[in-house]
Amino acid sequence: MPGIFRLKGSIKHYDWGGKNFLPSLLHVTNPASLPFAEYWLGTHPHDTCMIQLPGGEVRLLRDFMKECASDEQGAHPIKSQLSYLIKILDVKDMLSIQVHPSKKAAEREFARENVEGVPLGSSRRNYKDDNHKPELMVALGDFWLLHGFKPPGQLRKILTATPELTSLLPIFDHSGYEGLYAGVMKLSQTEVNQMLQPLADRIQKLYSEEKPDPAREDYWAARAAAMYSGKQGVDRGIFSIYFFNLVQLKKGEGIFQDAGLPHAYLEGQNVEIMASSDNVLRGGLTNKHIDVNELLKHVSCEATEVKILKGVPEGEGKKVYQTSAPDFELHVFEINAGSSVNFRPTTTEILLLTEGSAKAEETNNSITMGQGDPAAILFKGTDVKITAFQDTKIFRATLPGAAN
């Protein structure tokens, strides 16, 4: 069923979200000053993304695609659901240390929790579905994150330079990354407080008095202590700030995070695409459910080489961010005002505009994309022409090898 149609994604009001970026992009007011953290576009069961059909009818996207798939015949029928989920995130406050399971692990553990009778909506539920969640993010401006374990030399250097953590050096030298991480994650809260409270007390001035330097782990640890330390004491996620690579991405740079790689977003806005899943195992810097034993089942306790993706040029104003994920591929169009791009998808695709405004047209329909209407869905076989009214940036979510 060729065609291009508007999409209305679902907004997630998580505590760590900003209050202005997404309301501005979506052209909605925010009189209650709610946090607008994420904007989801896909068919995941937790996503209420809607498709607007010609004539104004609005349908739940996953129901519409299921019906189209059941009606369509031929060698390459429309799939009933999307294999990917694309989002925009506005990270004002750092969010949880987390890791995602592999596909096999997700299937096994999701089935186990079902047998155990843990309700899907329960706060104790670790596995929301049976899918893996490899993720690619592309920064929309300066973006800070934690990404995998530091190489041995860097980890030893930061532990040596942080007086409250030097006692961890012999553990790392003897038991490696796994012994170090499991050791601190399994400490009692009393032991966590004994080690981290003096650290939190010492570095608080870096956050409140001295000029902040986000290139220093102490800065983020001080913020974390101020945000997440409560009646029970200091958040153990602060250990990860010192153990993991602290990474700054510039606008247009991306990074890929596969199963097992521990990470956390600290500040900034990004476009993120992932396999259609909501499986997250958390290890701190959050008020949400933390299950240390489940987290440790999946963490890859090894040094991580930080590989920043610049995007591979595909022609004038076009780039692709290549990863090993079979579930998605992310392209970007950067179209100058008055210029056009033409393409014909061979699978279902989502377009997400983050800058400018444009007209997207095909034989039977055309829509305007811009503030208030940044998203559209394309079905296979649609000959599409996008003409920019202003300098425009549009992300294109598709499958590996399906774009042209």
TAMOZI-V418499 format. One record per residue. N is the residue number from 0. RES is the residue in three letters. PSI is psi in whole degrees, 0 to 359 (999 if undefined). BURIAL is b if it has 9 or more other C-alpha atoms within 8 Angstrom, else e. Layout:
# TAMOZI-V418499
n;res;psi;burial
N;RES;PSI;BURIAL
N;RES;PSI;BURIAL
This chain:
# TAMOZI-V418499
n;res;psi;burial
0;MET;89;e
1;PRO;155;e
2;GLY;162;b
3;ILE;133;b
4;PHE;152;b
5;ARG;148;b
6;LEU;143;b
7;LYS;110;b
8;GLY;180;b
9;SER;140;b
10;ILE;135;b
11;LYS;121;b
12;HIS;61;b
13;TYR;152;b
14;ASP;329;e
15;TRP;356;b
16;GLY;158;b
17;GLY;175;b
18;LYS;357;b
19;ASN;323;e
20;PHE;305;b
21;LEU;318;b
22;PRO;323;b
23;SER;314;b
24;LEU;320;b
25;LEU;354;b
26;HIS;50;e
27;VAL;152;e
28;THR;161;e
29;ASN;63;e
30;PRO;333;e
31;ALA;1;e
32;SER;46;e
33;LEU;153;e
34;PRO;124;b
35;PHE;98;b
36;ALA;314;b
37;GLU;151;b
38;TYR;113;b
39;TRP;140;b
40;LEU;109;b
41;GLY;200;b
42;THR;15;b
43;HIS;145;b
44;PRO;336;e
45;HIS;4;e
46;ASP;129;b
47;THR;39;b
48;CYS;135;b
49;MET;145;b
50;ILE;136;b
51;GLN;119;b
52;LEU;161;b
53;PRO;138;e
54;GLY;351;e
55;GLY;353;e
56;GLU;138;e
57;VAL;130;e
58;ARG;153;b
59;LEU;126;b
60;LEU;316;b
61;ARG;327;b
62;ASP;318;e
63;PHE;315;b
64;MET;323;b
65;LYS;317;b
66;GLU;318;b
67;CYS;319;b
68;ALA;321;b
69;SER;335;e
70;ASP;339;e
71;GLU;139;b
72;GLN;180;e
73;GLY;179;e
74;ALA;331;e
75;HIS;71;e
76;PRO;160;e
77;ILE;136;b
78;LYS;149;e
79;SER;336;b
80;GLN;157;e
81;LEU;142;b
82;SER;353;e
83;TYR;164;b
84;LEU;128;b
85;ILE;141;b
86;LYS;161;b
87;ILE;135;b
88;LEU;141;b
89;ASP;101;b
90;VAL;99;b
91;LYS;317;b
92;ASP;143;b
93;MET;146;b
94;LEU;176;b
95;SER;145;b
96;ILE;128;b
97;GLN;164;b
98;VAL;155;b
99;HIS;146;b
100;PRO;162;b
101;SER;170;b
102;LYS;312;b
103;LYS;317;e
104;ALA;319;e
105;ALA;317;b
106;GLU;315;b
107;ARG;311;b
108;GLU;327;b
109;PHE;316;b
110;ALA;320;b
111;ARG;314;e
112;GLU;329;b
113;ASN;314;b
114;VAL;322;e
115;GLU;349;e
116;GLY;23;e
117;VAL;117;b
118;PRO;144;e
119;LEU;328;e
120;GLY;3;e
121;SER;145;e
122;SER;343;e
123;ARG;354;e
124;ARG;127;b
125;ASN;326;b
126;TYR;111;b
127;LYS;343;b
128;ASP;181;b
129;ASP;30;b
130;ASN;156;b
131;HIS;176;b
132;LYS;57;b
133;PRO;143;b
134;GLU;141;b
135;LEU;133;b
136;MET;146;b
137;VAL;127;b
138;ALA;139;b
139;LEU;357;b
140;GLY;195;b
141;ASP;131;b
142;PHE;135;b
143;TRP;139;b
144;LEU;165;b
145;LEU;140;b
146;HIS;96;b
147;GLY;173;b
148;PHE;143;b
149;LYS;151;b
150;PRO;157;b
151;PRO;315;e
152;GLY;318;e
153;GLN;323;e
154;LEU;316;b
155;ARG;321;b
156;LYS;316;e
157;ILE;325;b
158;LEU;322;b
159;THR;323;b
160;ALA;352;e
161;THR;99;e
162;PRO;322;e
163;GLU;348;b
164;LEU;0;b
165;THR;335;b
166;SER;347;e
167;LEU;347;b
168;LEU;312;b
169;PRO;327;e
170;ILE;316;b
171;PHE;316;b
172;ASP;328;e
173;HIS;319;e
174;SER;1;b
175;GLY;195;b
176;TYR;318;b
177;GLU;316;b
178;GLY;320;b
179;LEU;309;b
180;TYR;313;b
181;ALA;324;b
182;GLY;312;e
183;VAL;328;b
184;MET;336;b
185;LYS;2;e
186;LEU;149;b
187;SER;160;e
188;GLN;327;b
189;THR;317;e
190;GLU;322;e
191;VAL;313;b
192;ASN;319;b
193;GLN;325;e
194;MET;319;b
195;LEU;338;b
196;GLN;316;b
197;PRO;323;b
198;LEU;313;b
199;ALA;317;b
200;ASP;320;e
201;ARG;321;e
202;ILE;354;b
203;GLN;326;b
204;LYS;331;e
205;LEU;331;b
206;TYR;326;b
207;SER;335;e
208;GLU;310;e
209;GLU;167;e
210;LYS;122;e
211;PRO;142;e
212;ASP;98;e
213;PRO;352;e
214;ALA;359;e
215;ARG;136;e
216;GLU;324;b
217;ASP;324;e
218;TYR;312;b
219;TRP;326;b
220;ALA;321;b
221;ALA;318;b
222;ARG;316;b
223;ALA;319;b
224;ALA;321;b
225;ALA;326;e
226;MET;319;e
227;TYR;351;b
228;SER;126;b
229;GLY;213;e
230;LYS;327;e
231;GLN;342;e
232;GLY;205;b
233;VAL;141;b
234;ASP;127;b
235;ARG;347;b
236;GLY;342;b
237;ILE;329;b
238;PHE;317;e
239;SER;330;b
240;ILE;326;b
241;TYR;331;b
242;PHE;327;b
243;PHE;159;b
244;ASN;129;b
245;LEU;117;b
246;VAL;136;e
247;GLN;125;b
248;LEU;142;b
249;LYS;165;b
250;LYS;130;b
251;GLY;351;b
252;GLU;147;b
253;GLY;171;b
254;ILE;145;b
255;PHE;138;b
256;GLN;110;b
257;ASP;179;b
258;ALA;138;b
259;GLY;344;b
260;LEU;116;b
261;PRO;142;b
262;HIS;169;b
263;ALA;138;b
264;TYR;136;b
265;LEU;316;b
266;GLU;139;b
267;GLY;183;b
268;GLN;146;b
269;ASN;164;b
270;VAL;132;b
271;GLU;135;b
272;ILE;142;b
273;MET;166;b
274;ALA;149;b
275;SER;91;b
276;SER;158;b
277;ASP;33;e
278;ASN;113;b
279;VAL;123;b
280;LEU;124;b
281;ARG;149;b
282;GLY;21;b
283;GLY;178;b
284;LEU;44;b
285;THR;156;b
286;ASN;0;e
287;LYS;178;e
288;HIS;131;e
289;ILE;129;e
290;ASP;97;b
291;VAL;318;b
292;ASN;319;e
293;GLU;319;b
294;LEU;313;b
295;LEU;341;e
296;LYS;332;e
297;HIS;347;b
298;VAL;132;b
299;SER;103;e
300;CYS;80;e
301;GLU;160;e
302;ALA;142;b
303;THR;125;b
304;GLU;124;e
305;VAL;117;e
306;LYS;102;e
307;ILE;128;e
308;LEU;125;e
309;LYS;346;e
310;GLY;134;b
311;VAL;122;e
312;PRO;138;b
313;GLU;17;e
314;GLY;180;e
315;GLU;121;e
316;GLY;14;b
317;LYS;139;b
318;LYS;157;b
319;VAL;139;b
320;TYR;104;b
321;GLN;136;e
322;THR;179;e
323;SER;359;e
324;ALA;131;e
325;PRO;351;e
326;ASP;343;b
327;PHE;165;b
328;GLU;141;b
329;LEU;125;b
330;HIS;163;b
331;VAL;137;b
332;PHE;131;b
333;GLU;101;b
334;ILE;124;b
335;ASN;152;b
336;ALA;130;b
337;GLY;349;e
338;SER;166;e
339;SER;158;b
340;VAL;149;e
341;ASN;140;e
342;PHE;168;e
343;ARG;103;b
344;PRO;148;b
345;THR;9;b
346;THR;177;b
347;THR;134;b
348;GLU;155;b
349;ILE;135;b
350;LEU;138;b
351;LEU;113;b
352;LEU;131;b
353;THR;345;b
354;GLU;146;b
355;GLY;205;b
356;SER;154;b
357;ALA;164;b
358;LYS;129;b
359;ALA;125;b
360;GLU;149;b
361;GLU;186;b
362;THR;318;e
363;ASN;358;e
364;ASN;153;b
365;SER;148;b
366;ILE;155;b
367;THR;133;b
368;MET;135;b
369;GLY;200;b
370;GLN;126;b
371;GLY;329;b
372;ASP;69;b
373;PRO;356;b
374;ALA;147;b
375;ALA;158;b
376;ILE;141;b
377;LEU;139;b
378;PHE;157;b
379;LYS;147;b
380;GLY;8;b
381;THR;121;b
382;ASP;110;b
383;VAL;140;b
384;LYS;127;b
385;ILE;123;b
386;THR;126;b
387;ALA;130;b
388;PHE;326;b
389;GLN;174;b
390;ASP;126;b
391;THR;142;b
392;LYS;127;b
393;ILE;127;b
394;PHE;142;b
395;ARG;112;b
396;ALA;126;b
397;THR;197;b
398;LEU;155;b
399;PRO;128;b
400;GLY;359;e
401;ALA;343;b
402;ALA;154;b
403;ASN;999;e
